[in-house]
Structures are given as C-alpha cells and as structure tokens.
Amino acid sequence: MAGRKKLSELDKAKSKASRLYWKHQDTLTSEFADEHAAKEVQFAETENRMGRPPLKLSVIQSRALNDYSDALAQYREIEQNEGVEAISDQEIIEYKKSDRAGRKAKDEVLHIKKYIRRTQKQVNDIKAENDTSVKIEYNGPGRPGMDNSKKVEHYEKRIKEAEAEVTKLLIDKAEHEVIYYQLFELKNDRRTLVVWQKEYDENSILFNKFAKDIDLIDERIKPVQSQYDKALELAGLKQVRSAPSARVAPKRSIDVGSWVEKASVGEKRVDEQSEIDKLKVEIQEIKKILREQAELINALTSKN
C-alpha cells in the first residue's frame, strides 16, 4: 500500500512528547528570547495598541514545559495500558530530535546576522526621521513610549549584544566556516544593490552609480572566494562552484559554420552533464555538513 505506514497510538504519543520537549527547549534559547523581546518593544511602541500584549517569556516557557509534561504523562499511561516495556525519558526525547516536522533549523550565525541587518535598518530609519516635534505624553497601558534618541540607543545596544554573540559562536568554527560567513555577507550586500538598481532606468545616473558599487563589491568578493576555496581544500572538502553573476549571462563562442565545433557539440554536452552530476553530489555533501553543524549549534544552545 502506498503512503506512510499508520502509526499506533503509542507511537503518536511518543512523537508528540518528543516534539513538545524540543519546542520547550527552543523557548530557552537566546534567539527565542531576542525575538520575544522585539515583539514586546514593537507592541510598546505602537500608538494604537490592538489586542493583547505578548505573554511574558517566563509564562511561555512554563506553558511549553507543562505541555511536554502532559504529553509525557499521556505516553506513560498508554504504555502502561498496553503492557509494553517502559523506555527511558531520554529515548522519548531523542525520538524526534533529528526528524522534527517543519523547516530545518537555521544556521544561528546567519540568523543573528540577519537580525543585526534588520535592526541596523531600524536605526537608520529612526535617524532619518524628523524628531523636532514634541510628542504628547501617553498614560495608557504598556511601557511609556521612547523618543528617537532613546530608540537609537536601545537598538544599538541590541546590535552590540548580537555582534558579541556572533563572535562567541565563531570561536569554535573552522576556518572555512568563518570565511563562508564573510562571503555570505558580501554576496548578500551585492544582491541588495542589484535589487535597488532594478528600480531605475538603465540610462539613469543612479543606475550607473549602483553598477559601480556592484563592481566594487565584485572586486571584494574575488579574494574572499579564493580564500574560501583554499580553506575548503585544506579542510579536505570538495570545492563548490560559486553562482554565476545575476547581471551577465554566460556567452557561448561557437561558430555555427565550423564543422569542427559542430562535431564537438555532442561531446561538450556529455561533459557538461557529467560536470552537473558531480556538482549535484558536491552540493549534497555540503548540505549534509551544514545540517550537522546546525544540529550541533542547536544542541550547544540548548545546553546553555
């Protein structure tokens, strides 16, 4: 019969207990705390507050722990009723550790760097605002509103804390991993410029200005890409080709009138397909390594 094998009630209860355990562990991470704090600040700064304020972090953690405890008790009850041999709590916890539903966990360093970029944008937007007008004091529920200078100070403090967290995470990273994060940031900046450039006409001054900025970043990417490839080689990992430029399509220099090049087209296609197959294998290996690193980061974060 096609499809997944039907789970027993015991397996369902075991799966639920394991998932809820890891859900509780997620609420204990610094990443979850940062996101929760951002929600609290956003609600406090909203002029017309609608709905309920976010629950306190301690309440969320307590509820998650209670959900896990209830699911574990439910599993033990089914286990006893069916008369099967009892297993340890650790075996239940490990059941869905590497096979949890939903998206795979993000790389924590990249996630924090994204948070830093987003927060820095907030700082830049606040600084660009005109804060000369006197704000009316608000005496409603929630925290009192902050003026722009206090907002900037608050967000810049959070940026420094996030940067310190990234520095701490990079201590135990291999050389090729550290260089990868540098390369990722540069390519992310390049993608951002390309998106902004598309908003202007190709003959406009701003379009050409973005083109020069993109060329400058390309020059910065080249040596970092070389360092990354060399670091991968020293680490015993296969190199992965960098993505082609998003602006320039690869050119083919084949003279259709040449019988020699016509005869070699079939051979070139075979070679290209072979290269593609090799590249697919290399990408799968790199993805496997990154997944293992993400799981290790999550485990270390849970312990902390």
N, C-alpha and C positions, 0 to 999 in steps of 0.2 A: 504494500500500500504506500502511495506517495505521501510526502509530508512528514512532519516531525512525529516521533513516537509520543503517544499520550502519556503524560506524567501522572503518577499516583498522587494521592492526597499528601502522602508523607514527603515525596519529592517537592511538591509545590510548597509545602510549609517550610521545608529546608531551604529552598531557593529564596522564599520571602524573607526568612530570618537573616540569611546571609546578605541580601541586598540592603536590608534596613540597617544592618550593622555598619556596612560601608557608607551608607548615607549619613549615619551619625558621625562617623569618622571624618567625613567631608566637612561637617559643621565645625569641627575643631581646628581646621587649617587656618593659617593666616590669610590665605587667598579668600576664603569664605568670609572671614571677619572684615576684610577690606571692602568687599562688595556690599556687605550688610551696612557698614559704616557709611558708604557712599549713598545708599538708599535713605538712611536716616538724615544725612545732610541735605539731600535733594528734597525730602519731604519738609524739612525745617525751613528751607529757603523758598518754598513755593508760596506765593502770595495767597492764592485762594486754595486752601488745603481741602481736598475732597477725599472722602473715605477715611479709613482708619490708619493711624500711624503704623510703621513697621513694628513687629514684635521685637522685644529685647532679644539680644543674641543668646543670653542665658536661657530664655524661655524656649527658643528654637532648639537649642542643644538638648534641653531637658525633654522636650516632646519627642525628639528623634530617638533619644535613649529609651524612653518609655515604649515607643513603637517597636523598637528592637526587642525589648524585654518581653512584651506581649506576644510578639511573633515567636520568640524562642520558647515561651511557655506553651504556646499553641502546638508547636512542633513536638515538645516533650509529651504533651497529652496524647497526640495521635500516635506517637512512638509507643507509648505505654499501652494504649488501647489495642494496637495491632500486635503487641507482644514481640516486637523485634528487639535486637540487642542495641542498647544505648550507645551512642557515639559521643565523643567529646565536643565541647563548645567550639574548640579550635577547628575541628573538622567541618563544623557547620559554617564557621566564619570563612574558611578558605574555599568553600564550595563555589562561590560566585566572585571570588577575588579577581580573577583574570578573565571572567566571562560575564561581565555585567551588561545589562541592556543599555541601549543608548549609544551616544558617541564615545569614542575613546577619549581618555583623559588628555588634556592639552599639555604641551611642554610648559612647565611652570615658568621658566625663564622668559620664553616668548610671551606668555600670558601677562607677566608683570611688566615687560617692556611695552606691550600694547596699552596697559593701564597707565604707564608713565606718559606715553604719547597722547593719550586721551585727556589726561589731567593737565598736561602742558598746554594743550589746545584751550582748555577752560581758562587757564591763567592768561593766555594771550588774548582771549576774547574779553575777559574782565578788564584787562589793562587798556583795551581799545575802547571801552565804554566811557561815556562822559559821566563822572560821578560828582559833578559840581552841585547838583540839586540836593536839597535837604529832604531826607526821607522821613515819612510820618512814622512815629513810634508805634509798633504793633504790640498789643497787650493780649492777643489771643492765645490759644493753646499751642504747645510745642516750644521749641527753642526760639529765643529772640533772633531776628534777622541780623546778618553781619553786613557792614559796609564793604566796599570793594577792596580796600586795603587789607582788612582782616581776612577776606576771602582769599586774596592772593597769598597772604602769609600762611593760611591754613593749607591750601593746596600745594604750595611749595614745600611745606614741611612733609606732606604725604609723599611727594616726589622723592625727597631725600631719603625717607624711610624705605621706599620701594627700591631705590638705587642701591641702598645698603643691603637689602635682601638679595638683590641680583648678585652683588659682589660676593656675598656669603655662599650662594649657590654655585658660583663659578669656581670656587676654590678647589672642589673635588672633580671638576670636569677635565677631560683630556684636552690636549692642545687643539686637536681638530674640531672639537665641540665649541671651544671658546672662539676660534676663528669663524666657525659657522654662524654664530650669533652676530658677529661683526658684519659678515657678508649678508646675512638676512636683513639687517638694519639698512645697509646701503641699498640693497635691491628694493626694499620697501619704500625708501625715500625716492628712488627712481620711478617706481610705479606711481607714486603720488604726483610727481611732477608731470608724468605722461598724461594722467587723468586731467590735471589742471590745464595742460597745454591744449587738450582737445576742445576746450571751451572757447578757444579763439580761432580766428581765421588764419590760414597758413601764411598769408601775406602780411599779417599784423606784426607790430613791433613786439608785443608781449609773447606771441608765438615763438618768434626768433629768440627772445630772451630765455624762454623756457628751454628751447633747443640747446642753447649754450650751457645752461645749468645741467641739463641731462648729459651733455658731452663731458662736463667736468666730473660728474658722478661716475660715468663710464670709465674715466681715467683712474678714479679712485678704486673702482671695483676690480680692475685688472690685476694689480699686485696682490690684493686680498684673495682673489680667486686662485692665484698661483700658490699662495701660502696654504690655502685650504687643500688644494690638490696634493701638495707636497706633504702636508700633515697626514692626510689620508693614506698616502703611500707609506710613510714611516710607521703608521699605526697598523699596517698590514691589511688595510681595507681597499677595496676596488674603488677607483675614481668614478664619479658620476658626472656626466657632461652638464655644463651649465645651460640653461634655457637660452634659445636664440633671442635676439633683440626683438622687442614688440613693435618697433617702428620700421625696421628694414627687413624685407622678405629675402630669403636666400636666392641668389641668382644662379641660373644654370647656363653654362657656357658650352653648349652642344651645337655644333654646326650641322643642321639637318642635311645639308648637301654632302657631307663627308661620309663615305661608305665605311670608313674605319670606325668612326664613332657610332654609326648605326649598328655595326656588328657587335660593339661592346656594350650597348644599352642593356641587353638581357643579362650580361654578366654583372653590370653595375647594380641592377635591380636585385639580383640574388645577394650581392654583397651588402646592399642597403638593408634588406630584410634580415640578414644574419646579424648586422650591427644592431638593428632594432630589437631582435630577440635577446641579444647579450645585454642591451641596455635595460630591458624589462627585468631580467634576472638580477642585475645590479641594483635596480630601484627597489625590488622586493627585499633584498638583503639589507639595504639601508633602512627601509621602513621597519624591518624586524628589529634592527638595532635601536632605532628611535623609540619603538614601542617598549622595549625592555628598559630603556633609560627613563621613559615616562613613568613606568610602573615603579622603578627604583626611587624616583623623586617623590612619588605619592606615598611610598612606604616610609621614607625618611620624614616626610612632612607629618604623617600620622603619628609617628613616634614623638615628634616634637610637640 
